[in-house]
Amino acid sequence: ADPLAWDLQDRRFVWNRAALSSLEAAGVGAWLTPIMQGAVLCEQVSTTANGVIAVGIVARRSCDHAGTRFKARGVNDDGACANFVEIEQILYSEHGGRRCTCSLVQTRGSAPL
């Protein structure tokens, strides 16, 4: 059997986790849809020598210690950083028959040091 969407998700980023936890315990996993807060941006640029550069950014915000900038700060008792965001930048380049794909994952949060 194929894994369900609910089984594959990273629980740090599922905003409806509490609302669906009783349904998960009842075994209704096939009908559960995890909801994330985030953004996706993709742009493609043609270069002067018939090349192509494509850039993608995927960002997702954690629900563990979320809040407004001045009310949610630091790290909570469970070790979750306030307003934690995971951002992946993807760069694809094609020029003269050569292809290259690069990826960089960055994380940020409001933890004053």
C-alpha positions in Angstrom: 0.0 0.0 0.0 1.2 3.5 -0.7 2.0 5.7 2.3 -0.7 8.3 3.1 0.0 12.0 3.1 -0.6 12.1 6.8 2.1 9.5 7.3 4.7 11.4 5.3 4.4 14.9 6.7 6.8 16.5 9.1 4.7 17.2 12.2 6.5 20.5 13.0 4.9 22.1 10.0 1.3 20.7 10.2 -1.0 23.5 11.4 -4.2 21.3 11.7 -2.4 18.6 13.7 -4.5 19.1 16.9 -7.8 19.2 15.0 -7.1 16.0 13.2 -5.4 14.0 16.0 -8.6 12.3 17.2 -9.3 11.2 13.6 -5.8 9.9 13.2 -6.3 7.8 16.4 -9.5 6.5 15.0 -7.7 5.2 11.9 -9.2 7.5 9.3 -5.8 8.4 7.9 -6.8 8.1 4.2 -9.0 11.2 4.5 -6.6 13.4 6.5 -4.9 16.3 4.7 -2.0 18.1 6.4 -2.1 21.9 6.1 1.1 23.9 6.0 1.8 27.7 6.0 4.4 28.6 3.5 5.3 30.0 0.1 6.6 28.7 -3.2 8.2 31.0 -5.8 9.7 29.9 -9.2 11.2 32.2 -11.8 13.0 31.4 -15.1 15.5 33.7 -16.8 16.9 33.2 -20.3 20.6 34.1 -20.7 22.2 35.8 -23.7 23.8 32.6 -25.0 20.7 30.5 -25.2 21.0 29.3 -21.7 18.4 29.0 -19.0 18.6 29.7 -15.3 15.7 28.8 -13.0 15.4 29.7 -9.4 12.9 28.3 -6.9 12.3 29.1 -3.3 10.2 26.9 -1.0 9.5 28.2 2.6 7.5 26.6 5.4 6.7 28.0 8.8 6.6 25.8 11.9 3.5 25.7 14.1 5.2 24.7 17.3 6.1 28.2 18.7 4.4 30.6 16.3 3.3 34.1 17.2 3.8 37.8 16.4 7.3 39.2 16.4 7.3 40.7 19.8 5.2 38.2 21.6 6.8 34.9 20.6 10.6 35.0 21.2 13.2 32.6 22.4 12.9 28.8 22.8 9.9 27.1 24.6 10.2 24.2 27.1 10.0 21.7 24.2 13.0 23.2 22.5 11.1 24.8 19.6 12.4 28.1 18.4 9.9 31.0 18.0 8.7 31.6 14.5 10.9 28.9 13.0 11.0 28.9 9.2 12.8 26.4 6.8 13.7 27.8 3.4 15.0 25.8 0.5 16.6 27.6 -2.5 16.9 25.6 -5.7 19.0 26.8 -8.7 18.9 25.1 -12.1 21.2 26.1 -14.9 21.4 24.8 -18.5 23.9 26.2 -20.9 25.5 24.5 -24.0 24.1 21.1 -23.2 25.4 21.1 -19.6 23.0 21.0 -16.7 23.5 21.8 -13.1 21.1 21.7 -10.1 22.0 23.1 -6.7 20.0 23.3 -3.5 20.6 25.1 -0.2 18.4 24.8 2.9 18.4 27.6 5.5 16.6 27.8 8.8 15.8 30.8 10.9 13.9 31.7 14.1 13.5 34.3 16.8 16.0 33.2 19.4 17.9 36.1 20.9 21.4 35.2 21.7 
